[in-house]
Amino acid sequence: MISDQAITVLVSTAGVLLSLGYYPQAYRIWRKRSAEDISTPAYIVLILGTNIYLAYGFYRHDPVLISGFLLGAIGSWLILFLTLYYRRKRMGL
């Protein structure tokens, strides 16, 4: 049987790893100075989802949810910001 502490460590690790997945994309957008292939609606959906789970984590006072989804919320907002910034810049606005 797996202990509650082991499950907490496993879930925390998974949450952080999943949330870190946003940052290579953000780095690529920043490095290439282009967000041409990024789906804005997809990242809006991801922002909604990560922010709802983050709010739920705060509601439950659950550091596992908060740590994982805080990184995800920041990462998804970062990608949306960079996408809009570079698309606007490309259009000369």
Secondary structure, DSSP 8 states (H G I E B T S, - for coil): ---HHHHHHHHHHHHHHHHHTHHHHHHHHHHHT--TT--HHHHHHHHHHHHHHHHHHHHHT-HHHHHHHHHHHHHHHHHHHHHHHHHHHHTT-
